[in-house]
Amino acid sequence: MVYKHKDWTLYCTELRLKEGKKDGKPRNIYFFSKHTPKSGNPCDMPEGYEIGFNKRTEMPYLKYKKGKTSTWKRTITDKK
């Protein structure tokens, strides 16, 4: 089921990082848009995320739910 909030629709696209950075693994990039973007497909809300709102632009964005740490943050702390 496609996630919508007011006029905004959640889209996702797979992006492959450059070689040497994170082994070139494909990553899912999520973004909101009012119009149909050139790339990306409408998608569901990913697990472990919730919606936040930019106060200035009133644009929605995805953020981790409280109590859940991102893999990136755990990697940084594990190195210390």
C-alpha positions, 0 to 999 in steps of 0.5 A: 500500500502506498504511503500518503500524507496530505498531498505528499506521497512517499517514493523510494529508489534504489541507489548504488554507491560508488565502488569502494564506499560501502562495497558498492551495495545498493541502498534504498533512498526514500523521499516525499514528493507532491508530483511524480518524480523522474525516478522512483516508485511509490512505496510503503512506510519502511519498518522502524521509521516514523514521520517528522515535519520540517517546521520551516518548510512543512515538508515531511521526512522519515526519521528513526523511531525512538529507541531504535539506533541506526546501523550507521550510529552503531558502527561509529560507537563500536569503533571507539 
